Structures are given as structure tokens and as C-alpha cells.
Amino acid sequence: MKKSISMLVALAIIVGLTVTRSSTAQTKPTLSGVAMTNVYDAFGSEKKGLRHDFGFSAVVEYRGKTILFDAGTDARVFESNLKSLKIDLRKIDIAIVSHGHYDHIGGFDYLLSVNPKVKIYLPNDFFSLGAPTKWPFRETEPNAAKALPKEMQYFGGKSVIEGMLAVPTGRFWKSNVEYLTQAKEVLSGVTVIPTTSELMGTFIKYPPFEENPQFIGMPELSVSFATEKGEIVISGCSHSTIETIVQETKKIRKGKIHLVVGGFHLIPYKREYIEGLAKRMKEEYEVESVAPAHCTGHLGFSIFQKVFGDKYRFFGLGERIIL
């Protein structure tokens, strides 16, 4: 009898140790504590419930926080993909808009319908995103106002020579938003990196710029996550070029870059340019790995995969990168 009891006790101890070890293994955190999911894109393996569409959105889990970066084109596709992936936007802590193009902001209408108080960071884009701006007021005859009755003068005759502050309304006007013009650490270890596209923007051609039109570049935001392996950079469309974004990140964050993810905007470029870019990113900027998506293009996918080899990460719709 005593022998039987002893055997049962021993067996219970063994089972207990096994359960403890198994639990420890299941709850062990990843090295860097980062998980990224592509929730909106035009390429990727066929997965049940997911719809391909041209646009980009990624959800990042980082140090106990959940971050939404961009929101695709169609709010209905965005919503459907998120539900299929079992991602609840009510749990998003902050959201970041890379730039004001339709294929990156469409799903924000859905986000705000379920999480209206979420903090959103936007580039300082007046034309696309409603950032406050101060317009210069230049009449060719500034004294013309003095000849008019007060009710015909702007702002009842108050001086507007220094410019007029315009604060437009739009999809974000009731939201908790912040427009960024400088790099900012928005959460511990999460730094938003502003750049400006010299390739896309708005022309001013009216006087005094009718002879030599002035070009205002398009503002853009990328984001960098600090990890034990190095910085993880996510770009939306890289209109300011992925090279500029990498350079700016290295300048601000100082450390090495482990991974660059997102749209590299290489569809219109020739092989020679893309090959040179991929080699510079690997050799000159010492980027350790890449996960191109969205507007990188088929030729871009092919060349970056060849240059980075086993350091190339596939990041199509529904894919999840865990570090």
C-alpha cells in the first residue's frame, strides 16, 4: 500500500513538472517583442476570408501596445480582412497615417466608427489631410481695403497682411489627432519619422509664382520600432524614397536597422536603379533584412529577394512577422 502511494506521489510530481515546463515554453516572449501583420495588400497567399486590393495597412504589436499603420483603400475590405484575421480595432492604442493618398487612408473611417477616441498621428498635409496652415495674404494694392466700408473688409478690417490661419474640417476634424513636422517618440521605443517627397506635391503658379511655379512637396510619415536586434522601420509608400527614409531613421535613431518593411514605391523604376538601391541598403546603410510590400512592384520584389537572399522576408496579405 505504501509502495503504491509512493508511486502515485512520484507520478504526480513528474506530471506537475511536465505541465510547468510546458506552460513556461508557451508563454516565453519573443526576443524583440514585435509582431507585424499585413492586413491590406494586393499580393499574398490565398487565405480564407481575405480579399486582395491595392493599398496597404499593417497592425503592429509592440511592448504590450497595438499600433495601426495606414488603413488601405476600401473601408469594407479593410473591415472584412480585420475580422477574418480576428483583429479588433477597439484595442488599437495609436494609429499612424503615412500620407494622404486614397490607398492608405480609406479604412480610417471604419477605425473611427469603432474606436473614435484613438490617438492618430498625421503628416502636416493641408491639402489632403486638413492640417492647419497659415496662408500668406498678398494683394497687389494692400491699401485698397481702406477705401471700402468696414463690412466689405475681411475680418472687419483687422489686418490679414501677416497671413490667414486656415483650419479645415474633414474626416479627422472631430478626432484625437496630432500633425507631425518633426520626429517624435510617440510611445516608448516608437519613433515617427517625417520626410517630404520631392517627387509629389502641389504647385503654386499664381502671382508671384506664375513665371516660376513653386513646388510644395508632399509630407510623409514612417515609423521606427526599437528592438534588441536593431530598428524596425515601416514605410507606407516611400514617395520621399525608401533611401531617404532609411537615411533619416539612421540620423534620428543612431543605431543599426534590422528590418525595413512596407511599400518601397519602385513600380516605375528600371532594373539598374532598383539593383543599385538594394545594394546600397544592404552594404552602405547596413540594413540587415527587408520585407517589401504594396507598391514595391514585381521587379522590386525579385531584385530585393536576390540581393538579400535568406534575409528577405515575405510579407503579403495575412502574413505575420514575429521577432
C-alpha positions as CSV (number, residue, x, y, z in Angstrom):
1,M,0.0,0.0,0.0
2,K,2.8,2.4,1.0
3,K,4.6,1.5,-2.2
4,S,1.5,2.3,-4.3
5,I,1.1,5.7,-2.6
6,S,4.8,6.5,-3.2
7,M,4.4,5.6,-6.9
8,L,1.4,7.9,-7.1
9,V,3.2,10.8,-5.5
10,A,6.1,10.4,-7.8
11,L,3.9,10.3,-10.8
12,A,2.1,13.4,-9.7
13,I,5.4,15.2,-9.3
14,I,6.5,14.2,-12.8
15,V,3.2,15.3,-14.3
16,G,3.4,18.6,-12.4
17,L,6.9,19.2,-13.7
18,T,5.9,18.4,-17.2
19,V,2.9,20.9,-17.0
20,T,5.1,23.6,-15.6
21,R,7.7,23.2,-18.3
22,S,5.1,23.2,-21.0
23,S,3.4,26.4,-19.6
24,T,6.8,28.2,-19.4
25,A,7.6,27.3,-23.0
26,Q,4.2,28.6,-24.3
27,T,4.4,31.9,-22.5
28,K,8.1,32.7,-23.4
29,P,8.1,36.1,-25.1
30,T,9.8,36.7,-28.4
31,L,13.3,38.2,-28.3
32,S,12.3,41.7,-29.6
33,G,8.6,41.6,-28.6
34,V,7.4,42.7,-32.0
35,A,4.7,41.1,-34.2
36,M,3.6,42.7,-37.5
37,T,0.6,41.6,-39.6
38,N,-0.1,42.8,-43.2
39,V,-3.9,43.4,-43.2
40,Y,-4.3,45.1,-46.6
41,D,-2.4,44.4,-49.8
42,A,-2.7,43.3,-53.4
43,F,-0.5,40.2,-53.2
44,G,-0.1,37.2,-50.9
45,S,-1.0,33.6,-50.5
46,E,-4.7,32.8,-50.8
47,K,-6.2,32.7,-47.3
48,K,-9.8,32.1,-46.5
49,G,-11.7,35.3,-45.8
50,L,-9.0,37.7,-47.0
51,R,-9.5,40.0,-50.1
52,H,-6.7,41.3,-52.1
53,D,-6.8,45.0,-53.0
54,F,-4.3,47.7,-53.9
55,G,-3.4,49.6,-50.8
56,F,-1.5,49.0,-47.6
57,S,-2.1,48.6,-43.9
58,A,-0.2,46.8,-41.1
59,V,-1.0,46.1,-37.4
60,V,2.0,46.0,-35.1
61,E,2.0,44.6,-31.6
62,Y,4.9,46.1,-29.6
63,R,5.7,46.0,-25.9
64,G,2.0,45.5,-24.9
65,K,0.7,48.2,-27.3
66,T,-1.1,47.7,-30.6
67,I,-0.4,50.2,-33.4
68,L,-2.2,50.6,-36.7
69,F,-0.1,51.9,-39.6
70,D,-2.3,53.0,-42.6
71,A,-5.7,51.6,-43.4
72,G,-5.9,50.6,-47.1
73,T,-8.3,51.8,-49.8
74,D,-11.7,50.4,-49.2
75,A,-13.2,50.5,-45.6
76,R,-15.3,47.5,-46.4
77,V,-12.4,45.4,-47.5
78,F,-10.4,46.7,-44.5
79,E,-13.1,45.7,-42.1
80,S,-13.6,42.3,-43.7
81,N,-9.9,41.5,-43.6
82,L,-9.5,42.5,-40.0
83,K,-12.5,40.4,-38.9
84,S,-11.1,37.4,-40.8
85,L,-7.7,37.9,-39.0
86,K,-9.6,38.3,-35.7
87,I,-8.0,41.8,-35.1
88,D,-10.2,44.1,-33.0
89,L,-9.6,47.8,-33.8
90,R,-11.1,48.8,-30.4
91,K,-7.8,47.6,-29.0
92,I,-5.7,49.9,-31.2
93,D,-3.7,52.2,-28.9
94,I,-2.4,54.6,-31.6
95,A,-2.7,54.9,-35.4
96,I,-0.3,56.5,-37.9
97,V,-1.2,57.8,-41.3
98,S,1.8,57.6,-43.7
99,H,0.4,60.1,-46.3
100,G,-2.9,61.4,-47.7
101,H,-3.3,59.1,-50.7
102,Y,-6.6,57.2,-51.0
103,D,-4.9,53.7,-50.9
104,H,-3.7,54.4,-47.3
105,I,-6.5,56.3,-45.6
106,G,-9.8,54.7,-46.8
107,G,-10.1,52.4,-43.7
108,F,-9.8,55.2,-41.2
109,D,-13.5,55.7,-41.5
110,Y,-14.0,52.2,-40.1
111,L,-11.4,52.7,-37.4
112,L,-13.1,55.9,-36.2
113,S,-16.5,54.2,-36.2
114,V,-15.4,51.6,-33.7
115,N,-12.6,53.5,-31.8
116,P,-13.5,57.2,-32.1
117,K,-11.1,58.4,-29.4
118,V,-7.9,56.7,-30.6
119,K,-4.9,58.9,-31.0
120,I,-3.9,59.4,-34.7
121,Y,-0.6,60.9,-35.9
122,L,-0.7,62.5,-39.3
123,P,1.7,64.2,-41.7
124,N,1.3,68.0,-41.8
125,D,-0.6,67.9,-45.1
126,F,-3.2,70.7,-45.5
127,F,-4.4,69.7,-49.0
128,S,-5.1,66.0,-48.3
129,L,-5.4,65.7,-44.5
130,G,-6.6,69.0,-43.2
131,A,-3.6,70.2,-41.2
132,P,-3.9,73.8,-40.0
133,T,-1.9,76.2,-42.2
134,K,-1.2,79.9,-42.4
135,W,-1.8,81.3,-45.8
136,P,0.1,84.4,-46.9
137,F,-2.2,87.3,-47.9
138,R,-0.7,89.3,-50.7
139,E,-2.8,91.8,-52.6
140,T,-1.1,93.9,-55.3
141,E,-2.6,97.0,-53.7
142,P,-2.7,96.4,-49.9
143,N,-4.3,99.8,-49.2
144,A,-7.4,99.0,-51.3
145,A,-9.2,97.8,-48.2
146,K,-9.0,101.3,-46.6
147,A,-11.3,102.7,-49.3
148,L,-14.0,100.2,-48.5
149,P,-16.6,100.3,-45.7
150,K,-15.8,98.0,-42.8
151,E,-18.4,95.4,-43.7
152,M,-16.6,94.9,-47.0
153,Q,-13.2,94.3,-45.4
154,Y,-12.0,90.9,-44.4
155,F,-12.4,90.2,-40.7
156,G,-14.0,93.6,-40.2
157,G,-10.8,95.5,-41.2
158,K,-8.4,93.5,-39.0
159,S,-5.0,93.1,-40.6
160,V,-4.5,90.0,-42.6
161,I,-1.2,91.0,-44.1
162,E,0.7,88.5,-41.9
163,G,-1.5,85.7,-43.3
164,M,-4.7,83.9,-42.5
165,L,-4.8,80.8,-40.4
166,A,-6.9,78.1,-42.1
167,V,-8.2,75.1,-40.1
168,P,-10.3,73.0,-42.4
169,T,-12.7,70.2,-41.4
170,G,-12.7,66.7,-42.8
171,R,-12.7,63.1,-41.8
172,F,-10.4,63.8,-38.8
173,W,-11.9,67.0,-37.6
174,K,-13.6,65.5,-34.5
175,S,-10.8,63.0,-33.9
176,N,-7.8,63.0,-31.4
177,V,-5.2,63.9,-34.0
178,E,-1.7,65.4,-34.0
179,Y,0.1,66.6,-37.1
180,L,3.8,66.0,-37.0
181,T,6.6,68.0,-38.7
182,Q,9.5,66.7,-36.6
183,A,10.5,63.2,-35.4
184,K,8.7,62.2,-32.2
185,E,8.8,59.3,-29.9
186,V,5.0,58.7,-29.6
187,L,5.3,55.6,-27.3
188,S,8.4,54.2,-25.6
189,G,10.6,52.9,-28.3
190,V,8.2,54.0,-31.1
191,T,9.5,57.0,-33.2
192,V,7.6,58.6,-36.0
193,I,9.9,59.8,-38.8
194,P,8.7,62.6,-41.1
195,T,10.1,63.1,-44.6
196,T,9.0,65.2,-47.6
197,S,8.6,63.9,-51.1
198,E,10.3,66.0,-53.7
199,L,8.6,63.9,-56.4
200,M,4.9,64.5,-55.4
201,G,3.2,67.6,-54.1
202,T,1.4,70.7,-55.1
203,F,2.3,73.5,-57.5
204,I,1.7,77.2,-56.8
205,K,1.5,79.0,-60.1
206,Y,-0.4,82.2,-59.4
207,P,1.4,85.5,-58.8
208,P,4.2,85.9,-57.8
209,F,5.0,82.4,-59.0
210,E,3.3,82.5,-62.4
211,E,6.7,82.5,-64.2
212,N,8.5,80.1,-62.0
213,P,5.9,77.8,-60.3
214,Q,6.7,77.0,-56.7
215,F,6.6,73.3,-55.7
216,I,5.4,72.2,-52.3
217,G,6.5,68.6,-51.5
218,M,4.2,66.1,-50.0
219,P,4.8,65.3,-46.3
220,E,5.0,61.6,-45.3
221,L,5.4,59.7,-42.1
222,S,7.2,56.4,-41.4
223,V,7.7,54.7,-38.1
224,S,10.6,53.0,-36.4
225,F,10.5,50.5,-33.5
226,A,13.5,50.0,-31.2
227,T,14.3,46.3,-30.6
228,E,17.2,44.3,-29.3
229,K,18.1,43.4,-32.9
230,G,18.0,47.0,-34.1
231,E,15.4,49.3,-35.5
232,I,12.4,48.0,-37.4
233,V,11.2,50.6,-40.0
234,I,7.8,50.6,-41.6
235,S,7.1,52.8,-44.6
236,G,3.8,53.4,-46.3
237,C,4.6,54.3,-49.9
238,S,8.1,55.8,-49.8
239,H,7.2,58.7,-52.1
240,S,10.2,60.5,-50.5
241,T,12.2,57.3,-51.4
242,I,12.9,54.4,-49.1
243,E,16.6,55.5,-49.2
244,T,15.7,58.9,-47.7
245,I,13.6,57.2,-45.1
246,V,16.4,54.9,-44.1
247,Q,18.9,57.8,-44.0
248,E,16.6,59.9,-41.8
249,T,15.9,57.0,-39.5
250,K,19.7,56.3,-39.0
251,K,20.2,60.0,-38.4
252,I,17.5,60.2,-35.7
253,R,17.7,56.7,-34.1
254,K,21.5,56.4,-34.5
255,G,21.6,52.6,-34.1
256,K,21.6,49.9,-36.8
257,I,18.5,49.0,-38.8
258,H,17.4,45.4,-38.5
259,L,14.4,45.3,-40.8
260,V,12.7,47.6,-43.4
261,V,9.0,46.8,-44.1
262,G,6.4,48.2,-46.4
263,G,5.9,49.9,-49.8
264,F,9.2,50.9,-51.5
265,H,7.4,52.6,-54.5
266,L,9.5,51.1,-57.2
267,I,6.9,50.1,-59.8
268,P,8.0,52.9,-62.3
269,Y,11.8,52.3,-61.9
270,K,14.2,50.5,-64.1
271,R,16.3,47.5,-63.1
272,E,19.5,49.4,-62.8
273,Y,18.1,51.8,-60.3
274,I,16.5,49.1,-58.1
275,E,19.6,47.0,-58.1
276,G,21.7,50.0,-57.0
277,L,19.2,50.9,-54.3
278,A,19.0,47.3,-52.9
279,K,22.8,47.0,-52.8
280,R,23.2,50.4,-51.1
281,M,20.6,49.5,-48.5
282,K,22.4,46.3,-47.7
283,E,26.1,47.4,-48.0
284,E,26.1,51.2,-47.4
285,Y,23.3,51.5,-44.9
286,E,23.8,48.0,-43.4
287,V,20.1,47.1,-43.4
288,E,20.0,43.5,-42.2
289,S,16.7,42.4,-43.7
290,V,13.8,43.6,-45.8
291,A,10.1,42.8,-46.2
292,P,8.9,44.7,-49.2
293,A,5.1,45.1,-49.8
294,H,2.4,47.1,-51.6
295,C,3.9,49.4,-54.2
296,T,7.4,47.8,-54.4
297,G,6.4,46.1,-57.6
298,H,7.2,42.7,-59.1
299,L,10.7,43.7,-60.3
300,G,11.4,45.2,-56.9
301,F,10.3,42.0,-55.1
302,S,12.6,40.0,-57.4
303,I,15.7,42.1,-57.1
304,F,15.5,42.6,-53.3
305,Q,14.9,38.9,-52.8
306,K,18.1,38.2,-54.9
307,V,20.2,40.8,-53.1
308,F,19.1,40.0,-49.6
309,G,18.8,36.2,-50.0
310,D,17.7,34.5,-46.8
311,K,17.3,37.9,-45.2
312,Y,14.3,38.7,-47.4
313,R,11.0,38.3,-45.5
314,F,7.8,37.6,-47.4
315,F,5.1,40.0,-46.2
316,G,2.0,39.5,-48.3
317,L,-1.6,39.9,-47.2
318,G,-2.3,38.0,-44.0
319,E,1.4,37.3,-43.3
320,R,2.7,37.8,-39.8
321,I,6.3,38.6,-38.9
322,I,7.3,37.8,-35.3
323,L,10.7,39.0,-34.0
